[in-house]
Every structure is written in structure tokens, then in C-alpha cells.
Amino acid sequence: MRHLLNFQPFPLLGNSHAQTILGSRLLFAPEPPSKTRVITLSDSDQLALEISTPAPWRASDPTVVLVHGLCSSHRASHMVRLA
């Protein structure tokens, strides 16, 4: 299967492992502004939503839902980079 992967790491890093480690530790963009909304479910559990809406966004525009892992948060570097 290795022959199917055409990924080329950033030339100065040398290999994909270094790029993965560096990418998980560096944060190049500031955390986008967001609002927290808590939704209480019928069994009294709660979901906390972090809503970040760009200024020009309209209700007819597409929406993206990002879901972090169980031991992560909206402030994790990979979530901030995707947002």
C-alpha cells in the first residue's frame, strides 16, 4: 500500500513524521472568536457547542460541523487549524 501514498513532506522537515509532530505542536493562526451554547438533553446530560461564525456568513451558506475526540476540546491545535 505504500506505493499508493504520494504525500511529500515540507522539504525542510525531511520526513512525514517530523511534519506530523511539528504540525501538532505549532499554532500559526489565532483561535477564532466563538460563542458557547449549552444544550440540555432530555436525560439532563449537556452538550456544549462552540459556535464560530465568520462575519460575511449567511444562513443560506454551507455549514461545517467539527467534532473533536473524547479527550480533546475546541481549543486543540488541530481544531483551531481546521476552523
N, C-alpha and C positions, 0 to 999 in steps of 0.2 A: 504494500500500500504506500510505502514511502515515495515511490515514483509518481504518485498522484498529487503530492503536495508541492506546489510551485512557489511557496512562500519564500521571500527573500528578506532577511532582516535588514534593518538600517545598517548601511555599510560600516559605520564607525563602531558598531557593537559586536560584530564578528559572528554572533550566532543567535538563534531564536530564543534560547534560554535566557541570555543576558537581556534581550529586549523584553521578555515577559517580566522578569524581575524588576527592571528599571521602570517599565510602564505601570507596574503595580505600586511603586513607591513614589513616583513623581506626580505632581499635580500641576498641570500647566494652565488650567482655567479656574477661575474663582467659582465657588458654589453659586448656582443661580438662585435668585430670590424665590422664595416659596412661602406658601401658607399651609399650616397644618389643619387638617379637618379630621375629627374623630367620629367614627360611626359606631353606634352601639347596636349589636346584633340581638336577635330575639332571645338568645340564651345568656345575655348580659356580657358576652365577650365583646371586645372592642377592636376595631381596625383603625389604625392611624394612617391617613393619607397625606402625602406631602405633594402639594399641587404647585407646579411651576408653569406659569403661562406667559409666553412671550408677548410683548406689547402689541404687535400687529395681529395677533391671533384672533380669529372669528369663530363662532360656533359651527360654521359650515366647513372649517378647515379640518384636516385629519388630526387625530389624537393618538399619542403613543403612550402606552402604559408600561412602565419599567417596574419589575418586581425583583427585589434583592433576595438573597438567600436568607435562610433562617437565622444565621448568626451575623448578619450584616445590617446596614442601615442606609438611609438615603444619603448619608454623608460619606459612604465608602468611595474610595477613589474611582473605582470602575463605574459606579452610578453617576458620579459628578461628571466624568468624562463623557458618558453617553447622553446625559441631559444637555 
